[in-house]
């Protein structure tokens, strides 16, 4: 107890010295410019009480903690304006229709989950004409961004006649053999990804067409309901039976980590220990009017981290599915994040790392009626 008291006295002396401009001696007393030597002697002869020591230490600790908090706050000061994910330059509505800017734009902030949208200007949909307005988004830190929009209110007679026949144009398809010829090389696997939208699939024919792997939708969460893809079980079983490498993905618009964690548990239970050849993919892409989910960029990235951590605990690796634009603006993949890139182009300009590339959604392959997503896999992350 005596040693502890000496240490405390020394600590208090140094704290007081720093506050008063004096210096502490080896005995823990404080040298000042007091002219009364007797006062110095008297002060040195009276040891400080333990309560005064504890009070001084408490005040000192509080001051240090306050300074640290202020430093952290300054370091994390938000200077980035919210981002418009989509905001048209022009919008056309019919006279009499309701118009709300909120329904026509999408935006997000790096830290603020509830960005404020205001509009400068008015649109009178009861009168045909052209109206110039500005959509302004502002975060809690006061950072803002604006975008000018021209709203054209058209009279009903100017609108297209719904009875008019328009000539349908057939969407071009990419034949799978052409896809293989263009992209196949040593160490690169060619594949597809499927869900209930492909219907019944002849995986033997898919395999014979030169396909190496298939990514299969397992779970989908939308409008508050989680469901197993209608064709998941048979797709997984039949693809394996045909000799294809397999992986699965989870499509979601969940807006909180608890929900994502619960869905990860459901997926783990659904897989029931089955062996997969690829990481389990996390697919969040509800970008239209995404402000409705009250998520910041930080929140979104935390959703994926939650999913990845839980899957890893169960022995499954995971990867993030996202388009080039959102990988560059919203997602923040770290060095441990395997990426499944979606970029519909002949040669991607994405500069980040990725293990899988969804090249297009208009593939044509034997065994599937209609279009299918076509993919490349480059190897382990």
C-alpha positions in Angstrom: 0.0 0.0 0.0 2.9 2.3 0.8 4.6 1.7 -2.6 1.2 2.3 -4.3 0.8 5.6 -2.4 4.3 6.8 -3.5 3.5 6.0 -7.1 0.2 7.8 -6.9 1.9 10.9 -5.4 4.4 10.9 -8.1 1.7 10.6 -10.8 -0.3 13.4 -9.3 2.8 15.6 -9.0 3.6 15.2 -12.7 -0.1 15.9 -13.6 -0.2 19.0 -11.4 3.2 20.1 -12.8 2.0 19.9 -16.3 -1.1 22.0 -15.5 0.7 24.7 -13.5 3.9 25.1 -15.4 6.1 23.8 -12.5 8.3 20.6 -12.4 8.1 17.6 -10.2 11.0 16.6 -8.0 12.1 13.0 -7.3 10.2 13.1 -4.0 6.9 14.1 -5.7 6.9 17.7 -4.4 6.2 20.6 -6.8 8.7 23.5 -7.2 7.1 26.8 -7.8 8.0 30.4 -7.6 6.6 30.8 -4.1 8.7 33.4 -2.2 7.6 32.1 1.3 10.1 29.3 2.1 8.2 28.4 5.2 5.1 27.9 3.1 7.2 25.5 1.0 8.4 23.6 4.0 4.9 23.4 5.4 3.5 22.1 2.1 6.2 19.5 1.8 5.7 18.3 5.3 2.0 17.5 4.8 1.4 14.4 2.7 -1.6 14.5 0.4 -4.6 12.5 1.4 -5.6 9.4 -0.6 -8.9 11.0 -1.5 -7.2 14.1 -3.0 -4.9 11.8 -4.9 -7.8 9.8 -6.3 -9.6 13.0 -7.2 -6.6 14.4 -9.0 -6.1 11.1 -10.9 -9.8 10.9 -11.8 -9.7 14.5 -13.2 -6.4 13.8 -15.0 -7.9 10.6 -16.6 -11.0 12.4 -17.6 -9.0 15.1 -19.3 -6.9 12.6 -21.2 -10.0 10.7 -22.3 -11.7 13.9 -23.4 -8.7 14.8 -25.5 -8.6 11.3 -27.0 -12.3 11.5 -27.9 -11.8 14.9 -29.5 -8.9 13.6 -31.5 -11.0 10.6 -32.8 -13.9 12.9 -33.5 -11.7 15.2 -35.6 -10.1 12.2 -37.4 -13.6 10.8 -38.3 -15.1 14.2 -39.4 -17.3 13.6 -42.4 -16.5 15.8 -45.3 -18.0 13.7 -48.1 -21.3 14.8 -49.7 -24.0 12.1 -50.3 -23.9 10.4 -53.7 -26.7 10.2 -56.3 -26.7 6.6 -57.5 -29.2 7.6 -60.2 -30.8 10.9 -61.0 -32.2 11.7 -64.5 -31.6 14.9 -66.2 -35.1 14.8 -67.7 -38.4 13.3 -66.5 -41.7 13.2 -68.3 -45.1 12.9 -66.6 -48.7 13.2 -67.8 -51.0 16.0 -66.7 -52.9 15.0 -63.6 -50.3 12.4 -62.6 -48.7 12.6 -59.2 -45.1 13.6 -59.2 -42.6 13.0 -56.5 -38.8 13.5 -56.9 -38.1 10.8 -54.3 -39.5 8.1 -56.5 -37.3 9.1 -59.4 -33.9 9.3 -57.7 -31.6 7.0 -55.7 -28.9 8.2 -53.3 -26.7 7.1 -50.4 -24.1 8.6 -48.0 -20.9 7.2 -46.7 -21.9 7.5 -43.1 -25.4 8.9 -42.7 -28.2 6.3 -43.1 -31.0 8.9 -43.4 -30.0 11.5 -45.9 -32.4 14.5 -46.3 -33.8 15.2 -49.8 -35.1 18.7 -50.6 -36.3 20.2 -53.9 -35.7 23.7 -55.1 -38.5 24.6 -57.5 -42.1 23.4 -58.2 -43.9 21.2 -60.7 -47.5 21.8 -61.5 -48.8 18.6 -63.0 -52.2 20.2 -63.6 -50.7 22.3 -66.4 -48.7 21.1 -69.3 -45.3 22.7 -69.6 -41.6 22.4 -68.7 -40.4 22.9 -65.1 -36.8 23.2 -64.0 -36.0 22.0 -60.5 -33.0 20.9 -58.4 -32.8 17.9 -56.2 -30.6 18.5 -53.2 -29.3 15.7 -50.8 -27.8 16.7 -47.5 -26.2 14.5 -44.7 -26.1 15.0 -41.0 -22.7 16.7 -41.3 -24.1 19.4 -43.6 -22.4 18.1 -46.7 -24.7 18.4 -49.8 -25.0 17.7 -53.5 -27.5 18.9 -56.0 -28.7 17.8 -59.4 -30.7 19.8 -61.9 -33.8 18.1 -63.5 -36.1 19.2 -66.2 -39.6 17.9 -65.7 -41.9 17.9 -68.8 -45.6 17.7 -68.0 -47.3 16.4 -71.2 -51.0 16.7 -72.0 -52.7 13.3 -72.2 -53.2 13.7 -75.9 -49.4 14.0 -76.4 -48.8 10.7 -74.7 -48.3 7.6 -76.7 -51.4 5.6 -77.7 -51.3 2.4 -75.7 -53.1 0.7 -78.6 -50.3 1.5 -81.0 -48.4 -1.6 -82.1 -44.6 -1.4 -81.8 -42.4 -3.8 -83.6 -40.7 -6.2 -81.3 -37.0 -6.5 -81.7 -35.3 -9.8 -80.8 -32.5 -9.5 -78.2 -29.2 -10.7 -79.6 -27.8 -13.8 -77.9 -24.2 -14.9 -77.4 -23.7 -18.5 -78.4 -21.8 -20.4 -75.8 -19.3 -21.9 -78.2 -18.4 -18.4 -79.3 -18.0 -17.4 -75.7 -15.6 -20.3 -75.1 -13.6 -19.5 -78.2 -13.2 -15.9 -77.1 -12.4 -16.3 -73.3 -11.3 -19.8 -72.6 -7.6 -20.2 -71.7 -5.4 -22.2 -69.3 -6.5 -21.8 -65.7 -9.8 -20.1 -66.6 -13.1 -21.9 -66.2 -16.3 -21.0 -68.2 -19.6 -21.2 -66.5 -23.2 -20.0 -66.1 -25.4 -18.9 -63.2 -29.0 -19.9 -62.9 -32.2 -19.6 -60.9 -35.8 -20.5 -61.3 -36.0 -18.2 -64.3 -34.2 -20.7 -66.4 -36.8 -23.4 -65.6 -36.0 -27.0 -66.2 -32.3 -27.4 -67.2 -30.7 -30.3 -68.9 -27.3 -30.2 -67.2 -25.9 -33.1 -69.2 -26.4 -31.0 -72.3 -24.9 -28.0 -70.5 -21.9 -30.0 -69.7 -21.6 -31.3 -73.2 -21.7 -27.7 -74.5 -18.3 -27.1 -72.8 -19.5 -25.5 -69.6 -17.3 -26.1 -66.5 -19.3 -24.8 -63.7 -22.7 -23.4 -62.5 -23.6 -20.9 -59.8 -27.1 -21.7 -58.4 -29.4 -19.4 -56.6 -30.2 -20.9 -53.2 -32.1 -18.2 -51.2 -33.9 -15.0 -52.2 -35.1 -12.4 -49.7 -37.5 -9.7 -51.0 -40.5 -7.8 -49.6 -39.8 -9.2 -46.1 -39.9 -12.9 -47.1 -37.1 -15.4 -47.3 -37.6 -18.3 -49.7 -35.6 -21.1 -51.2 -35.4 -20.9 -55.0 -38.0 -23.2 -56.6 -35.4 -25.1 -58.5 -32.5 -25.0 -56.1 -32.5 -28.6 -54.9 -32.8 -30.2 -58.3 -30.4 -27.8 -59.9 -27.7 -28.6 -57.3 -28.3 -32.3 -57.5 -28.5 -32.5 -61.3 -25.5 -30.2 -61.9 -23.3 -32.3 -59.6 -24.6 -35.5 -61.3 -23.6 -34.1 -64.7 -20.0 -33.5 -63.4 -20.2 -29.7 -63.2 -18.4 -27.7 -60.5 -21.0 -25.9 -58.4 -21.5 -22.9 -56.2 -24.5 -21.1 -54.7 -25.6 -17.5 -54.2 -27.9 -15.6 -51.8 -29.9 -12.7 -53.3 -31.2 -10.2 -50.8 -32.3 -6.7 -50.0 -32.0 -7.2 -46.2 -31.3 -3.9 -44.4 -29.8 -5.0 -41.1 -27.1 -7.3 -39.8 -29.4 -9.4 -37.6 -31.5 -10.3 -40.6 -28.5 -11.2 -42.7 -27.1 -13.3 -39.9 -30.4 -15.2 -39.6 -30.4 -15.8 -43.4 -26.8 -17.0 -43.2 -28.0 -19.6 -40.6 -30.8 -20.6 -42.9 -28.4 -21.0 -45.8 -26.0 -23.1 -43.7 -28.9 -25.3 -42.7 -30.1 -25.6 -46.3 -26.6 -26.6 -47.5 -26.4 -29.2 -44.8 -22.7 -29.7 -45.1 -22.7 -30.2 -48.9 -19.3 -29.6 -50.5 -19.1 -26.6 -52.9 -16.4 -25.7 -55.4 -16.7 -22.0 -55.1 -17.3 -19.4 -52.3 -20.9 -18.7 -51.4 -21.9 -15.4 -53.1 -23.7 -12.5 -51.4 -25.9 -10.6 -53.9 -27.3 -7.2 -52.7 -28.4 -5.0 -55.6 -31.6 -3.2 -54.7 -30.3 0.1 -55.9 -33.4 1.7 -57.3 -34.6 4.2 -54.7 -32.1 2.5 -52.3 -32.6 5.4 -49.7 -35.8 3.6 -48.6 -33.6 1.0 -46.8 -32.0 3.7 -44.5 -28.5 2.3 -45.2 -25.2 4.1 -45.4 -22.3 2.8 -47.4 -20.7 1.7 -44.1 -23.9 -0.1 -43.2 -24.0 -2.0 -46.5 -20.4 -3.1 -46.2 -21.2 -4.3 -42.7 -24.0 -6.5 -44.1 -21.5 -8.4 -46.2 -19.0 -8.6 -43.4 -21.7 -10.2 -41.2 -22.6 -12.7 -43.9 -18.9 -13.6 -44.6 -18.1 -14.1 -40.9 -21.0 -16.4 -40.2 -20.4 -18.5 -43.4 -16.7 -18.8 -42.5 -17.6 -20.1 -39.0 -19.6 -22.8 -40.7 -16.6 -23.7 -43.0 -17.8 -21.9 -46.2 -15.8 -19.2 -47.9 -17.8 -16.3 -49.4 -17.6 -13.7 -52.1 -19.3 -10.4 -52.9 -21.3 -10.1 -56.1 -21.5 -6.6 -57.5 -21.4 -4.6 -60.7 -18.3 -2.5 -61.6 -20.1 0.8 -60.8 -21.1 -0.2 -57.3 -17.7 -1.8 -56.6 -16.1 1.5 -57.4 -18.6 3.8 -55.6 -20.3 1.9 -52.7 -18.7 -1.4 -51.8 -15.3 -1.3 -50.1 -13.8 -4.8 -50.7 -10.7 -5.4 -48.6 -7.9 -7.7 -49.3 -9.8 -10.6 -47.8 -12.9 -10.1 -50.0 -13.3 -12.3 -53.0 -15.3 -10.5 -55.7 -17.7 -11.8 -58.3 -17.7 -8.9 -60.8 -20.7 -8.1 -63.0 -19.7 -6.0 -66.0 -21.4 -6.5 -69.3 -18.7 -5.7 -71.8 -16.2 -7.5 -74.0 -13.2 -6.4 -71.9 -13.7 -5.1 -68.4 -11.9 -2.0 -67.2 -12.4 -2.8 -63.6 -9.1 -2.3 -61.8 -9.8 -4.1 -58.6 -9.2 -7.8 -57.8 -11.9 -10.4 -58.7 -12.1 -14.1 -58.9 -15.2 -14.4 -61.1 -16.6 -12.3 -63.9 -20.2 -12.3 -65.1 -19.6 -11.2 -68.7 -23.2 -11.0 -69.9 -26.8 -12.0 -69.3 -27.7 -13.0 -72.9 -25.9 -16.3 -73.3 -27.4 -19.2 -75.3 -26.4 -22.7 -74.4 -27.7 -26.2 -75.1 -29.9 -27.5 -72.3 -31.5 -24.2 -71.4 -34.4 -22.5 -73.1 -33.9 -18.8 -73.2 -31.1 -16.5 -72.1 -28.6 -17.3 -69.3 -25.9 -15.4 -67.5 -22.4 -16.4 -68.6 -19.3 -16.3 -66.4 -15.6 -16.8 -66.1 -13.7 -18.1 -63.0 -10.0 -17.2 -62.6 -9.0 -19.3 -59.7 -8.7 -19.0 -55.9 -8.8 -15.6 -54.3 
